[in-house]
Amino acid sequence: MLFSSPVFLFLFLPLLLASYFLINPKFRNILLLVASLIFYAWGEVYYVFLMLFSILMNYIIGLCISESKSKKLFLIFGVCANLTILIGFKYANFIVDNLNTLLSFTSLNQIDLAQIPLPIGISFFTFQAMSYLIDLYRKEVPVQKNIFDLALYIALFPQLIAGPIVRYHDVAAQIKKRVIDVPLFYSGIQRFVFGLSKKMLIANPLGSVADSIFALPNDEISMGLAWLGIICYTLQIYFDFSGYSDMAIGLGRMFGFKFLENFNFPYISQSIQEFWRRWHISLSSWYRDYLYIPLGGNRKGEFRTYLNLLIVFTLCGLWHGASWNFLIWGIYHGAFLMFERLGLLNIVGKTPKLFRHCYVLIVVMIGWVFFRAETVDTSFTFISAMFGGSDLDTTWTMLSEYVNYYILSCLVLGGILSTPMYGYIKRQCENLSNEEVVTSTKVATVGVINTLLLISLLALSFIMIAANSYNPFIYFRF
């Protein structure tokens, strides 16, 4: 069940909200837990038992870490157990396929392994469970003795299948007690509508163009089509991913939870280091706190710093999916972080601001090719076409097959909304209430405009949902 699906919008969410506010507050956590399990079981009927097993396992290991003298031993066991589940379901086929490739050069028999379906969101809830155990071992959080509260933390549906990755210490107090007032609930609705609009009105139309171009045979991709495809995908993945994060944050607020931000306009970055401080913040901070710093961070000399960066981003690439393309994408970003530390950033830093933005965007877009393409060969062919490696001439007739006025407006609007411009305009409107002379008419006008904007965006999103069957979930490999 997706946040942008009719079942969720017109059945699941309205029934849950009504039940949540009608039920006795002391039963709200149980209601949310049951609803979250139903939400996951809607598309993952059998794998809901895997999640229940993960919850029970981490609950027991958490008690052992808290009450045993062998805390480190139980922590190691817990981390290994979680990683075993993750590797078994997400990477087993990838590992076996590559082993079989090596075995094909020998006389040994190949390994026969049936295709293992991937449980959606397994990376998210596994990383959350591990963060609970690690924080518990570090004595940063108290042990959770109520299994239902721990289950709610791991299974809470707003962030279950597409993030952000929520740390236990950020929501532990909110699970026990949270207050929902009208401003918080309204801000949740607002954030959810903005996120839904990002996905339905910008990401999906641009994603359709990107899919069409990436599906072309390699010998039919011209320079213009290649750039159009990767620009569309660059905007698609940002507005889709940040849109889902906005919807998750908004849903959390509707039920009294305050999740941390996951995106901060990454495409305005002036270095790859800055890009990773702004992109998928919950994942990059997870790797920083639970892998990079424990490996030594930048405290053990330059060589270890570069090695640690490469390890972290290699694993970051694999986290996104079990394929060589994701592995290369992770190594690629890790390499640029190393280059920037080696002196590239000093060189780029002396150039005009516009050049620094262009540098980041080009590096990121080349990386997105590996992220989007199905094979390594396709990735290099596509990049070659981007930089003139194709013999085909690009004509407006070719581009016009993919670009119409709506797609053009999505490209322009996407470019504008990738910057903090909207936030600036919104703050200026909000500052009206801080002026020395404020009239009730001004306040009412701002409120009416904001409400009309939300209603319009919601109506347009509903129209797109009803009229268009193209509504992809691009994080199924996570």
C-alpha positions in Angstrom: 0.0 0.0 0.0 1.5 3.3 -1.1 0.7 6.8 0.4 -0.3 7.8 -3.1 -2.7 4.9 -3.7 -6.5 5.4 -3.6 -6.9 2.6 -0.9 -4.6 4.5 1.4 -5.9 8.0 0.7 -9.7 7.2 0.7 -9.9 4.2 3.0 -7.0 3.4 5.3 -6.0 6.9 6.4 -9.5 8.4 7.0 -10.6 5.3 9.0 -7.4 5.3 11.0 -7.6 9.0 11.8 -11.2 8.7 12.9 -10.5 5.7 15.1 -7.4 7.3 16.5 -9.2 10.3 17.8 -12.3 8.5 19.0 -10.5 5.7 20.9 -9.3 6.0 24.5 -5.7 7.6 24.4 -4.2 4.7 26.3 -5.1 2.3 23.4 -3.7 4.6 20.7 -0.3 2.9 20.5 -2.0 -0.5 20.0 -4.2 0.9 17.3 -1.3 2.4 15.5 0.7 -0.9 15.8 -2.2 -3.0 14.4 -2.8 -0.4 11.6 1.0 -0.5 10.8 1.0 -4.3 10.5 -2.1 -4.2 8.3 -0.4 -1.5 6.2 2.7 -3.7 5.7 0.7 -6.9 5.3 -1.4 -5.3 2.5 1.3 -5.9 0.0 3.6 -8.2 2.1 1.2 -10.7 3.6 3.8 -13.4 4.4 6.7 -11.0 5.2 4.7 -9.4 8.0 5.8 -12.5 10.0 9.4 -11.7 9.2 8.9 -8.3 10.7 7.2 -9.8 13.8 10.2 -12.1 14.2 12.5 -9.2 13.9 10.6 -7.3 16.6 10.6 -10.3 19.0 14.3 -11.0 18.3 15.4 -7.4 18.9 13.2 -7.1 22.0 14.8 -10.2 23.6 18.3 -9.1 22.6 17.7 -5.6 24.0 16.7 -7.1 27.3 19.9 -9.3 27.3 22.1 -6.2 26.5 20.4 -4.3 29.4 20.5 -7.0 32.0 23.5 -9.2 31.1 27.2 -8.6 32.0 28.1 -9.7 28.4 26.6 -6.7 26.8 29.1 -6.5 24.0 28.6 -10.2 23.1 24.8 -9.8 22.9 25.3 -6.6 20.8 27.5 -8.4 18.3 25.0 -11.2 18.2 22.1 -8.8 17.6 23.9 -6.9 14.9 25.0 -10.1 13.2 21.4 -11.5 13.4 19.9 -8.4 11.9 22.5 -8.3 9.1 22.0 -12.1 8.4 18.3 -11.4 7.8 19.1 -8.5 5.6 21.7 -10.3 3.6 19.6 -13.4 3.3 16.6 -11.7 1.8 18.3 -8.8 -0.1 21.7 -10.0 -1.2 21.7 -13.8 -1.3 20.7 -14.0 -5.0 23.2 -11.3 -5.9 26.0 -13.2 -4.1 25.1 -16.5 -5.6 24.8 -15.1 -9.1 28.3 -13.6 -8.9 29.7 -16.8 -7.4 28.2 -18.8 -10.2 29.9 -16.4 -12.7 33.2 -17.4 -11.0 32.3 -21.0 -10.9 31.6 -21.0 -14.6 35.4 -20.7 -15.2 36.0 -23.9 -13.2 34.8 -27.5 -13.3 32.8 -27.0 -10.1 29.0 -27.2 -10.1 27.1 -24.0 -9.9 24.9 -23.1 -6.9 21.2 -23.5 -7.5 19.2 -20.9 -5.5 15.6 -19.9 -6.3 14.8 -16.2 -6.6 14.1 -14.8 -3.1 11.4 -12.0 -3.1 12.6 -8.8 -1.4 10.5 -7.6 1.5 9.8 -4.0 0.9 11.4 -1.6 3.5 13.6 -4.3 5.0 16.6 -2.0 5.0 14.7 0.7 6.8 13.3 -1.4 9.7 16.5 -3.4 10.0 18.6 -0.3 10.4 16.2 1.1 12.9 16.3 -2.1 14.9 20.1 -2.1 14.9 20.2 1.6 16.0 18.1 0.7 19.0 20.5 -2.1 20.1 23.6 0.0 19.5 22.2 3.0 21.4 21.1 0.7 24.2 24.6 -0.7 24.4 26.0 2.8 24.5 23.6 3.6 27.3 22.1 6.4 25.3 18.6 5.1 25.7 16.8 3.0 28.4 15.8 -0.6 27.5 12.2 -0.8 26.2 10.5 -3.5 28.3 7.1 -3.0 26.6 7.3 -5.2 23.5 4.3 -3.4 21.9 6.1 0.0 22.2 9.2 -1.4 20.6 7.1 -3.0 17.9 5.5 0.4 17.2 8.9 2.0 16.8 10.0 -0.6 14.3 6.8 -1.0 12.4 5.3 2.5 12.5 3.8 2.8 9.1 4.6 6.5 8.1 8.3 5.7 7.8 8.2 2.0 7.3 8.7 1.5 3.6 10.5 4.7 2.4 12.0 6.3 5.4 13.3 8.5 6.9 15.3 6.2 9.2 14.1 7.2 12.7 16.4 6.7 15.6 14.9 5.2 18.8 16.2 8.0 21.0 14.4 10.6 18.8 10.9 9.1 19.4 11.2 7.0 22.6 9.6 9.8 24.7 7.0 10.4 22.0 5.9 6.7 22.0 5.2 7.0 25.7 3.5 10.3 25.6 2.7 12.8 22.8 0.4 15.8 22.5 -1.5 16.6 19.4 -2.8 20.1 19.0 -4.5 21.9 16.1 -1.4 23.6 14.8 0.6 20.4 14.8 -2.2 18.4 13.1 -2.7 21.2 10.5 1.0 21.3 9.8 0.9 17.5 9.3 -1.9 17.9 6.7 0.0 20.6 5.0 3.3 18.7 4.8 1.5 15.5 3.6 -0.3 17.4 0.8 2.9 19.1 -0.3 4.7 15.7 -0.4 1.8 14.1 -2.3 1.9 17.0 -4.8 5.6 16.6 -5.3 5.2 13.0 -6.2 2.0 13.1 -8.3 2.5 16.5 -10.1 6.2 16.6 -10.7 8.0 13.3 -10.0 5.6 10.9 -11.8 5.3 12.9 -15.1 9.1 13.4 -15.2 9.6 9.8 -14.2 7.5 8.7 -17.2 9.8 10.6 -19.5 13.0 9.2 -17.8 11.6 5.6 -18.0 10.9 6.0 -21.7 14.4 7.3 -22.5 16.2 4.8 -20.4 14.2 2.0 -22.0 15.5 2.9 -25.5 18.0 0.7 -27.2 21.6 1.9 -26.6 22.1 2.8 -30.2 19.0 5.1 -30.3 20.1 7.4 -27.4 21.4 10.8 -28.7 23.1 13.5 -26.6 19.9 15.5 -26.3 17.8 12.6 -25.3 20.4 11.4 -22.8 20.5 14.8 -21.1 16.7 15.1 -21.1 16.5 11.6 -19.6 18.9 12.2 -16.8 17.6 15.6 -15.9 14.1 14.2 -15.7 15.4 11.4 -13.5 17.4 13.8 -11.3 14.3 15.7 -10.6 12.1 12.6 -10.3 14.2 10.9 -7.6 14.4 14.1 -5.6 10.8 15.0 -5.7 9.7 11.4 -5.3 12.0 10.6 -2.4 11.6 14.0 -0.6 7.9 13.8 -1.3 7.6 10.5 0.5 9.7 11.9 3.3 7.3 14.9 3.5 4.3 12.6 3.6 5.9 10.5 6.3 6.7 13.6 8.4 3.2 14.9 7.8 1.6 11.6 8.8 3.8 11.5 11.9 2.6 14.9 13.0 -1.1 13.9 12.5 -0.5 11.2 15.1 1.7 13.4 17.4 5.2 12.3 16.2 7.9 14.8 15.2 10.3 13.1 12.8 13.6 14.8 11.8 14.0 16.3 8.4 15.4 14.0 5.7 16.2 16.5 2.8 17.5 20.1 2.8 17.7 21.2 -0.9 20.6 19.0 -1.9 20.8 20.3 -5.4 21.9 23.8 -4.2 25.1 22.2 -2.8 28.5 23.5 -3.8 30.4 20.3 -3.0 29.7 16.6 -2.8 30.4 16.8 1.0 27.7 19.4 1.3 25.4 17.3 -1.0 25.6 14.4 1.5 24.8 16.7 4.4 21.6 17.6 2.6 20.6 14.4 0.8 18.8 11.5 2.7 20.1 13.0 5.9 18.8 10.1 8.1 20.8 7.5 6.1 24.1 9.6 5.9 23.9 10.4 9.6 23.2 6.7 10.4 26.3 5.6 8.6 28.3 8.4 10.2 27.3 7.6 13.8 27.2 3.8 13.5 30.0 3.0 11.0 32.2 5.9 10.0 33.0 7.1 13.6 33.4 3.6 15.1 35.8 2.8 12.2 37.9 5.8 13.4 36.4 8.6 11.3 39.1 11.1 10.5 41.0 10.6 13.7 43.5 8.0 12.6 45.3 9.7 9.8 44.6 10.5 6.2 44.9 6.9 4.8 42.4 5.6 7.3 40.0 8.5 6.7 40.0 7.8 2.9 39.6 4.0 3.6 36.7 4.7 6.0 35.0 6.9 3.5 35.3 4.3 0.8 34.0 1.5 3.1 31.0 3.6 4.2 30.0 4.7 0.7 30.5 1.2 -0.8 28.1 -0.1 1.8 25.8 2.8 1.2 25.6 1.9 -2.4 24.8 -1.7 -1.6 22.2 -0.6 0.9 20.3 0.9 -2.0 20.2 -2.3 -3.9 21.9 -5.6 -4.7 23.5 -4.9 -8.0 26.9 -3.8 -9.4 25.3 -0.5 -10.5 24.6 0.5 -6.9 28.0 -0.7 -5.8 29.6 1.5 -8.4 27.4 4.4 -7.5 28.5 4.2 -3.9 32.2 3.9 -4.7 31.8 6.8 -7.2 30.5 9.1 -4.5 33.1 7.9 -2.0 35.8 8.6 -4.5 34.6 12.2 -5.0 34.6 12.7 -1.2 38.2 11.5 -1.1 39.2 13.7 -4.0 37.6 16.7 -2.3 39.6 16.0 0.8 42.8 15.5 -1.3 42.5 19.1 -2.6 39.7 19.1 -5.3 37.5 21.2 -3.0 40.2 23.8 -2.6 40.4 24.2 -6.3 36.6 24.2 -6.8 36.2 26.6 -3.9 38.1 29.3 -5.7 35.7 29.2 -8.7 32.5 31.3 -9.0 29.5 30.0 -7.1 27.6 29.1 -10.3 30.5 26.9 -11.4 30.5 25.1 -8.0 26.8 24.4 -8.4 27.3 23.1 -11.9 30.2 20.9 -10.7 28.0 19.2 -8.1 25.0 18.8 -10.4 27.1 17.2 -13.2 28.8 14.8 -10.7 25.5 13.9 -9.1 23.7 13.4 -12.5 26.5 11.1 -13.8 26.1 9.1 -10.5 22.3 9.0 -11.0 22.9 7.2 -14.4 24.4 4.2 -12.5 21.6 4.4 -10.0 18.9 4.3 -12.7 20.3 2.2 -15.5 19.7 -1.6 -15.4 23.2 -2.7 -16.2 26.8 -1.4 -16.0 27.2 -1.5 -19.8 24.0 0.5 -20.2 25.3 3.1 -17.7 28.5 3.7 -19.6 26.8 3.8 -22.9 24.3 6.4 -21.6 27.1 8.5 -20.1 29.0 8.3 -23.4 25.8 9.6 -25.2 25.6 12.5 -22.7 29.0 13.7 -23.6 28.8 13.2 -27.4 29.6 9.6 -27.8 26.5 8.9 -29.9 26.4 9.3 -33.7 22.8 10.2 -33.7 21.8 13.8 -34.2 19.3 15.3 -31.8 16.5 17.2 -33.5 13.6 19.0 -31.9 11.3 16.4 -33.5 12.9 13.6 -31.4 12.7 15.7 -28.2 9.2 16.7 -28.9 8.1 13.1 -28.6 8.9 13.3 -24.9 8.5 17.0 -24.1 5.1 18.8 -24.1 4.0 21.9 -22.3 3.2 20.0 -19.1 6.6 18.3 -19.0 8.3 21.6 -19.7 6.4 23.2 -16.9 7.4 20.3 -14.6 11.0 20.8 -15.5 10.8 24.6 -14.8 8.8 24.2 -11.6 11.0 21.3 -10.5 14.1 23.4 -10.9 12.6 26.3 -8.9 11.3 24.1 -6.1 14.7 22.4 -5.8 15.8 25.7 -4.3 14.6 27.3 -1.0 12.7 29.9 -3.0 9.3 28.7 -1.9 10.4 28.6 1.7 11.5 32.2 1.4 8.2 33.3 0.0 6.4 31.4 2.8 8.5 33.0 5.5 7.8 36.4 4.1 4.1 35.7 4.3 4.4 34.4 7.8 6.3 37.5 8.8 3.2 39.6 8.2 2.1 38.6 11.7 5.3 40.1 13.1 4.9 43.5 11.6 4.2 46.4 13.8 0.9 47.1 12.0 -1.0 43.9 11.5 -4.6 43.8 10.5 -6.9 40.9 10.8 -7.5 41.2 7.1 -3.9 40.5 6.3 -3.8 37.4 8.6 -7.0 36.1 7.1 -5.8 36.7 3.6 -2.6 34.7 4.2 -4.7 31.9 5.8 -7.2 31.8 2.9 -4.4 31.8 0.3 -2.6 29.0 2.1 -5.8 26.9 2.4 -6.8 27.5 -1.2 -3.3 26.4 -2.3 -3.6 23.2 -0.2 -7.0 22.4 -1.6 -5.9 23.0 -5.1 -2.8 20.8 -4.8 -4.8 18.1 -3.2 -7.5 18.2 -5.9 -4.8 18.2 -8.7 -3.1 15.2 -7.0 -6.4 13.3 -6.8 -7.0 14.0 -10.5 -3.6 12.6 -11.4 -4.2 9.6 -9.2 -7.6 8.9 -10.9 -6.5 9.7 -14.5 -3.0 8.1 -14.5 -2.0 4.5 -13.9 1.7 5.5 -13.8 2.5 5.6 -10.1 5.8 3.9 -9.5 7.4 3.0 -6.2 11.1 3.5 -6.9 12.3 2.2 -3.5 11.2 -1.4 -3.8 14.9 -2.4 -3.7 15.5 -0.8 -0.4 
